[in-house]
């Protein structure tokens, strides 16, 4: 079995890390460069950095901040927010990102997935999907969760994979920031047909929630913010708990 990944997420607004509930009520959670280094040192497998207001405010992702974070860490690093062209993807990868997370831009222009995957490789392209339950389906939301596209999330995820996305970052807007557990129904619905890895996002509140996302939801990785930012759970502690449940995890190499 492939090792499951633990991924802290840094939601960035105005150069600071923030966290809210259901995409609203944001509060400050610290300096992103310091947090990134802390997570890297503590054994996180990857980091995700999302400039959450970049699309809404029509700004480019903060490339300079990406450079600063990349200098401080030695783990893979995904960057998203306001990316709408192959050129911007190239700029971020050159600034130190290992992958880019695309959301609003690929919903509006799905061909961007094809172009980016062909130019940089599928392994660099993460399709981020913000999904919210509407009736008997999950709808895709864009622009930081502010616009309901009416698109069926499962159909869109299938299309993203077919167009060349190498990974899906799946956020349940219903669960985001609630600390009530990941949306296992959504995870299972997606994993019933998907062949590329799925990162579960939205709802982590306990170690058991992360374990459930992997064992019951078939997630390849668990992404969380609040529980790590406010040190409710330590990364090595979570990994030990996952191992005790028979889940393969990675361990940091000690170079000292």
C-alpha positions, -999 to +999 in steps of 0.1 A: +000+000+000+012+035-009+020+056+022-008+081+030+001+117+032-005+144+058-008+178+043-012+211+063-029+238+043-020+275+044-049+296+034-034+331+027-051+365+027-031+397+026+001+378+032-011+361+064-024+326+071-061+326+079-088+301+088-126+303+088-157+281+089-176+272+057-153+296+039-164+326+061-155+343+093-117+343+087-093+347+116-056+351+117-035+319+121+000+332+118+029+340+094+029+316+064+067+314+061+071+305+098+042+279+097+055+264+065+090+258+081+074+244+113+053+219+093+083+209+072+104+204+104+076+185+121+073+158+094+045+170+071+046+151+038+036+181+017+022+216+020-006+233+002-006+271-001-038+287-013-041+325-019-078+323-012-087+358-023-065+360-054-092+349-078-119+371-063-097+401-062-083+393-097-047+392-084-019+369-093-007+345-066+019+361-044+050+348-062+074+364-038+058+347-008+061+314-027+098+320-031+103+327+006+084+296+016+102+274-009+136+285+006+125+273+041+112+238+034+123+206+019+090+189+011+067+191-019+047+223-021+015+230-040+004+265-047-030+278-058-051+310-061-057+332-091-038+310-116-054+314-150-027+307-176+001+284-186+026+313-181+015+318-145+019+281-138+054+283-152+062+313-130+051+295-099+070+263-107+101+283-113+095+302-080+097+269-061+063+252-062+063+215-071+026+216-081-001+241-089-037+239-077-062+251-103-099+258-095-119+287-109-098+290-140-102+254-151-140+255-145-142+285-168-116+272-193-113+234-190-087+233-218-062+248-194-059+214-178-049+198-211-024+225-220-008+226-185-006+188-182+010+185-216+035+212-209+045+205-173+033+169-167+002+156-150+021+152-117+023+191-115-014+197-120-039+195-091-075+201-099-091+217-068-128+212-064-149+230-038-181+210-036-213+217-017-244+195-014-273+209-033-304+186-033-292+151-044-259+162-059-228+181-050-223+214-069-190+229-079-183+264-064-157+288-076-142+322-067-134+312-031-167+294-027-188+325-036-203+313-069-224+282-074-217+270-110-245+245-110-220+219-123-222+184-109-190+179-089-187+142-098-190+148-135-165+177-133-140+156-114-142+128-140-137+154-168-107+169-149-090+135-147-097+128-184-082+161-194-049+154-176-051+164-139-028+143-118-045+147-085-078+160-070-079+183-040-115+177-029-129+202-004-163+197+012-177+232+017-203+218+041-176+205+063-150+232+059-138+244+093-165+226+112-141+200+128-170+175+125-151+151+102-145+147+065-175+142+041-171+104+037-201+102+013-185+126-011-151+109-008-166+075-015-187+088-044-155+103-060-133+073-053-158+049-069-146+059-103-114+080-100-080+064-106-058+094-096-051+103-060-076+123-039-067+147-012-095+149+014-102+185+026-127+201+049-138+190+084-108+176+102-112+180+139-096+148+154-071+122+146-099+097+141-114+120+114-081+116+094-081+079+100-117+076+088-110+096+056-084+071+047-100+038+059-136+046+052-133+073+025-103+058+006-085+091+006-048+091-005-040+121+016-056+142+043-054+180+043-061+201+073-056+236+086-071+245+120-060+214+139-023+221+129-023+259+129-036+260+165-016+229+175-046+208+184-029+178+169+009+173+163+018+158+129+040+130+143+013+121+168-013+118+140+011+096+120+016+073+150-022+070+154-026+062+117+002+035+119-015+020+149-046+016+127-026-002+100-022+028+077+012+031+060+027+066+065+060+083+057+086+092+083+109+122+080+146+113+074+168+126+102+198+142+085+215+152+118 
